[in-house]
């Protein structure tokens, strides 16, 4: 389904019954649908796993917060740099 309501209106008359059901459903749930979160920068998709790993290192006293922060920044920057190549 097009996201542009003007286009949906202009094609509604030519839709098959199943398609009109979809249009009706999307109109019904439109108020419940929120905007999607922004797309992460290229190469940043695994950052959440890196955060967890370094958080665990700090929580289990294997790294200080300062050492974990520095290692985290370096690793993530490397991921982003590699993705730009």
Secondary structure as UniProt FT lines:
FT   HELIX           5..11
FT   HELIX           12..14
FT   HELIX           17..29
FT   HELIX           30..32
FT   TURN            42..43
FT   TURN            45..46
FT   HELIX           47..59
FT   TURN            60..61
FT   HELIX           65..84
//
